[in-house]
């Protein structure tokens, strides 16, 4: 039986899907959540945003980001 632990949202850098598993990444390591990504997002504070179909990030952990201009068609 898997050991259950509690993770504080502030400790989570990102939540993502890899090999059809939803994982939470923290400084201490990665943890399998056992929920669908949309279910996790519903439980998180507002400082988490979904940036793609497979990833949620903690806005408090973002230091900078690059914007790529859209290419003309």
C-alpha positions as CSV (number, residue, x, y, z in Angstrom):
1,X,0.0,0.0,0.0
2,X,1.3,3.5,-0.9
3,X,2.2,5.8,1.9
4,X,0.0,8.9,2.0
5,X,1.6,12.3,2.7
6,X,0.2,15.8,2.8
7,X,1.9,18.5,0.6
8,X,1.3,22.2,1.2
9,X,0.5,24.1,-2.0
10,X,3.4,26.5,-1.3
11,X,5.8,23.6,-1.6
12,X,4.7,22.7,-5.1
13,X,6.6,24.2,-8.1
14,X,4.5,22.6,-10.8
15,X,2.1,19.7,-11.5
16,X,2.4,17.9,-14.7
17,X,1.5,14.8,-16.7
18,X,4.2,12.3,-17.6
19,X,3.5,8.8,-18.9
20,X,-0.2,9.3,-18.1
21,X,0.5,10.0,-14.5
22,X,-0.1,13.3,-12.7
23,X,2.9,14.3,-10.7
24,X,3.6,17.2,-8.3
25,X,7.2,18.6,-8.3
26,X,8.6,20.0,-5.0
27,X,12.1,20.7,-3.8
28,X,12.0,17.4,-1.9
29,X,11.1,15.3,-5.0
30,X,8.2,14.3,-7.2
31,X,4.9,12.8,-5.9
32,X,2.2,10.9,-7.7
33,X,-1.1,12.5,-7.1
34,X,-3.6,9.9,-8.2
35,X,-6.0,12.5,-9.6
36,X,-6.7,14.0,-13.0
37,X,-5.1,17.4,-13.8
38,X,-8.4,19.2,-13.7
39,X,-9.3,17.7,-10.3
40,X,-6.0,18.9,-8.9
41,X,-6.5,22.4,-10.3
42,X,-9.9,22.7,-8.6
43,X,-8.3,22.1,-5.2
44,X,-5.4,24.5,-5.6
45,X,-5.2,28.2,-4.6
46,X,-5.6,30.9,-7.2
47,X,-1.8,31.4,-7.6
48,X,-1.7,28.2,-9.6
49,X,-2.5,28.4,-13.3
50,X,-2.8,25.9,-16.1
51,X,-0.3,26.7,-18.8
52,X,-0.9,23.8,-21.1
53,X,-3.1,20.7,-21.3
54,X,-0.4,18.9,-19.3
55,X,1.0,21.4,-16.8
56,X,0.0,23.6,-13.9
57,X,2.5,26.0,-12.4
58,X,2.8,27.9,-9.2
59,X,3.0,31.6,-10.1
60,X,5.0,32.3,-6.9
61,X,7.8,30.1,-8.3
62,X,8.1,31.9,-11.6
63,X,11.1,34.3,-11.7
64,X,10.9,35.1,-15.5
65,X,9.6,33.8,-18.7
66,X,10.3,34.4,-22.4
67,X,7.6,35.3,-24.9
68,X,8.0,34.1,-28.5
69,X,6.3,36.3,-31.0
70,X,3.6,34.6,-33.1
71,X,4.8,33.9,-36.6
72,X,2.9,35.5,-39.5
73,X,0.9,33.0,-41.6
